[in-house]
Amino acid sequence: MYPTIFDTEELSALRDLARRFATERLAPGYQACEAAGGFGPELVREMGSLGLIAPELPEAFGGLGAGALYSGVIIEEIARGDFNFGYVNVLASLNGQILANFANDEIRREWLPRLIAGEVMIAIALTEPRGGSDAANLGLRMERDGAYYVINGEKTSISVADQAAGTVVFARTGRPEDRARGISAIFVPMGAPGISTTRFTDLGQHAIGRGSIFFDNVRVPADHLLGEEGKGFVQVMQGFDFSRSLIGLQCLGTARQSLDETWAYIGGREAFGKPLAAFQGITHQLADFDTRVEAARLLCLNALWLKDSGLPHVAEAAMAKWWPPLLAYEAIHACLLIHGHAAYSSELPFAQRLRDVLGLQIGDGTAHIMKNIIARERAGRAAVAG
């Protein structure tokens, strides 16, 4: 990956470490993980042992106490080798930040070191059958019963639903008309009685897996509440600005790898007695995508730099979420076509990459929702609401 204005000697060394791990350990098994429908736990633990999971979390729990930029640089490189492993990092950083900021000391001490070490994965359960983009339209109920909360209902479209050891769950504790202000967040160990899961058959991201989680009178200690009752949505959802920038870099890392492979390919492949690189119809197309991928990459890194600097970055994070997944899909699609028939099969990884990145044009916030956020930040919430 090319150096940027954000690079330091320490950041470059971490990028090199992540690049070696991704190239040597992840890339060879990218397609095999899809066929298996899950992650090799030994590779997740190895990634953790190298300090490549949630480095921004405090050293007291096994993190590096580094900035958000460190996570972005790592995810970009991991996704070059295996797009789906990059989502392990995204979930760890998002949920790790939520637990570090809002969980009690006992949960932090028990779960954060295991998360950072790659021993467990934690899911986040927000979406329901009745509400995707309308995230505050939740029906799953959480009722207080003495020292416990009792949860009933369904969450759907949950990544790693059947692989996670714990889940950050958003549930309604107030009235439906309270919308976001009647929603609380709670940490739920997935081994609790009354929990069951299903897995969907999706177009891509098979190693991540997406499914439903069902809660049937699930009793969770009240001290597992994250943030204040009725304020979980407002408080905890702020962490999504972080994960949106990481998702942008995850998609762009896969696009960059595809472009690098295609530049190398057209230099050696001949047609009509000349290398493909002699045809401007091909090189100009790749040059266009190369330019846009680098621009989008800097957009994402800037959003993370703003976060590290304690500066507003809501609009920038939304930009990083809607544009890079779309751009990555378009760039990989072009690379697939340039490689021709071999890339249309499983002989090469382009078809899988195309299917994998497509899902993030939907998950974690669609382009329409991200543009609404940008509009609110620029024009003001009252003006946009009319």
N, C-alpha and C positions, 0 to 999 in steps of 0.2 A: 504494500500500500504506500502511496506517495506521502512524503512528509507534509505537514500543515503548519500554519502559524501557531497552532496550539501545542505543538510538540515540545517536550523537554527530553533531556537525556533519560530520565526515569520512565517517562511515558513510552519512549521509543523502545526501551529494553523490554517493557511489558508487552508491547505490540509484537516484538520479535518472538517472545516466549509463546504468546497466544498463536502466532502464525505457525510456529514449528509444531505445536500440539495439534492444531487444526489440520495441517498438511500431512503429518506423519501418522496421527492416531485416529482422526475423525473422517477425513476425506475417503480413505479406502473402504470404509464401511457405510458410507452415506446411503447407498441403495439397499444394502443389506438390512439396515435399521428400518427402512420402510417396509420391507418384506416381513420382518419380524413384528412390526407394529408396536415398537417400543424402544426405549433407550437401553443400552448395555450399562447396568448399574456400576460396573467396574470402571467404565470410562467417565461417568459422571463423578465418581469418587476421585479418579485421577485428576480430573479438571479441578476439583476442589482442593486437592493436595498441592496443586501448583499456585494456588491463590487466584484462580481465574473465575471464581463465583462471588458475586456481590462484594467487590473489593472496597466499596464505599462504606460498608458497615463498620462499626467500631471494632478496634483491636481487642477490646475486652471480650468479644464474642468470637474472635477468630478472623475478623476482617482485617483489611489493611488501613482502615481509616482514611482512605483516599477519596478523591473527588468523583463526581458523576462522570467526568470526562474519561476516567480510567475504565469505568464500566462500558462506556460507548466504544472505546478503542478495542476492548476485549471482544465484545459482541460482534463487531464488524469483522474481526479476524476469524472468530469461531464460525460465523455464518459462511465464510468463504469455503470452509471445509465441509460443513454440514449445517444447512439452514435450520433444521429442527433442533439441533443442540443449542443453537443461539437462543431459542425460546426458553431453554432451561435457565439461561442467564437472565433473560428478561423477567421471568416469573420470580426468580430468586431475588433480584434487585427490587422489584415492585413489592412483593410480599415481605421481604426482609425489612424494607424501609417502614412498612405499615406496622409490623410487630415491634420494631425498634422504637417507634414513636408512640405507639398506643397500647401495646400489650403490658401486662404486669411483669414484675421482675422474674417470677417463676417461669412464665412462658418464654420470656426472652432467654433466660439461662438454659432452658431445656431445648429449645427449638432452633435458635439462631446459629449456635456452633454446628449443629448437624446440617442445617441448610447450607452454610458456607462451605462445609467439608464435602458436600455432595452426597451425603448419606440419606437425605430425604428431599422430596419435592413438595411444594405447597401450592395449591390451586387457589384461584380467586373466583367466587361464585356470585355473580351479579345478575346475569341475564336469565330471564324466565320466558316460558312460552308466550306470555301475554305482553312482554316488553323486551325489545332488543335495544334499538336506538333510544327509545323512551325509557331510559334506565331507571327513572324514579317511579315508574308505574309497576311497583312490585306487589305481588299477592302472597308470597311466602310469609307466614306469620311466625312471630317469636313472642311467646307469652311468659311473663315472670311467674314462677312458682317457688316461692321461698328462696332458697339459695341457688336455684337453677333457672335457666330459661328452657322452655320447651318449644321445639321447632317443628313445624309441619308445612310441607309443600314440596315444590320441585324447582330445581335450577337446571337450566339447559344450556347447551353450547359452551360447556366448561372444558377448557383445555386440561389435559392430564387428569381428568376426573377419576379414572380407574387406576392411576399410578401414584396419586398424591397421598401423602401420609397425614396431611392436615389441609384445611381449607379456610380461607377468609370468606365468611358468609354475610351477605347483606340481607336483612329481613325487616319486615314492617312491624314496628312496635306501637305506632300511632295509628291515627285514622287514615283511610285512603285519601281523603281530601287534603291531608297535610303534605302530601307529595314527598319531596325529598326530606322535609323536616320531621317526618314520622318514621324515618328509616334508621336502623342501628346496624352496627357491624360487630361480628363476634368471631372468635377463632374456634374452629371445631375440629378436633382430632377425628380422622376418618374411621377409626376403629370403634367409634361410639355405637352402641346398639340402636337399631332403627334406620341406619343409613344403607342405601343400596345404590348401585350405579349401572348405567348402560353405556355402550360405546357406539357411536354413529359410524356408518360407512361413508367416508368423505372422499372428495376428489383428490385431495392432497393432505400433507402434514400427517401421514399415517403414524409416524413414530411418536408425534405429540399425542394424537388421539383427542377426540372431542366427544362429549357425551352428556348425559343427564345425571344429576344427583337427586335422589329422593329422600326426604326426611319424614319419618313416621314416628311422631312423639319422641324425638331425639332430645335427650336431656343434657344440657351443657352447663357447667358451673357458671354462675353469674359473673365471677371474676375473670371470665374469658372475654368479656365485653371489650371491644376496641373503641376507645374514645367514649363519649358520653351517650347515654341512651337518647335516641331521637336525633342525634347529631352525627352519627357515623357516616352517613352518605356525604355530608358536607365536609367533614374533617378528613376522612380517609381517601375520598376521591381525588384530593389534591395530589396524591402520589402518581396519578395517571399522567400528569405532565412529564414526569421523569420517564415513565415506560414508553410514552409515545415517541420520544426522541430515540430511545433504544431500539424500538421496532423499526423506525426509519433506517437506522444503521444496519440492523439485521438484514433487511431486504437489500440494501445497497451493497453489503458485503458479498451477497450471492450474485448480484448483478455484476459487480466488479470482477469476480472470479470468472464469470461467463465471458465478459468482454476480453479479459486477458487471454483466455484460452482461444478466443476467436481471432484476436490479432495474431497470435502465434500460428494458428491454423491457416489463415489466408496467405501467410508468407511462404508456406511450404506446399500448399495445394495448387495444382496447375489446372487450367482450363483453356482450351484453344491455344495451347503452346505458351501460355504466360501464367505467372502466379496470380492468384485471385487478388492479391494486393495491388496489381496493376490496373484493376478496374475501379474507377472512381465511384461507380454506383454502390460498391461495397464499402470502400474505405471512407467515403463521406458519411455514409450511414453510421458506421462505427464511430467516427470522429464526433458526430452529433451526440450520440448516446454517451460517449466518453466525457464530453463537456458537461452534459446535464447531470450525469452521475456525480462528477466531482463537485458541481455546484450544490446539488442536494446534500451531499456528504457534509460540506461546510455549513450548510443550514442546520443540520442536526447537531454537529459539534458546537456550533454557536449557541444553540438552545441549552446544551449541557453546560457550556461555559457560563452562560447567564445564571443557571441554577447554582453552580458552584460559587458565583460571585454574589449570590443573594439578591439578584435583580429579577424583575418580572420577566416571565418567559412563557406565559400561557399561549399567546398567539403563535410564537415561534415553535412551541411543541406541537400545536395543532397542524402547523405547516409541515412539520417533520413527519407527522403521521399520515396525512392524506396524499402528499405528492410522491415520496419515495416508493411506497408499495406499488403504485400505478406505474411509475417510471421503471422500476425493476422488472415488472411484468413485461413491459414493452421492450426493454433492452434484451431480456432473456429470449423473448419471442423472436426478435431479429437475429440473435445468435443461433438459435435453433434452425431458422430457415437458411442461414448462410452455411451451416454444416450439412444441410440436406437430409437425405433419407435416414442416415445413421442416427441423427439426433432425434428423429421422430420415434425411434425405438428406445428400448432400455439399454442399448449398447453404450450410449452416452448419457450423462446426467441431466441434460437440458430439459427434457420433458418433465422429469420429476421436479426440477427447480421451478419450472413454469407453474406447475400445479401447486407447489408448496407456497410460493409467494402470493398467489391469487387470493388465498384465504384471508390475508391481512389487509385486503381492500375492504373486507367486511368486519372482521374481528377487531375488538378494542376501539371501535369508533369508525364509522364510515366517512367517506370524503364529505358528504353533505353535512354531517354533524360537525366535522372539523371546520368546515367553512363557516358554519353558523357561529362557532366559537370565535373564529378570527373576526367575523363581522361584529360580534358583541364587544370584543376588545377594542376594535378600531372606531366603531360608531357609537358605542355605548349601549348597554343592555336595554335601556328604556326606548332608545330610538329604534332598535331592531324589533322590539316587541310591538311597536306602533302605538 
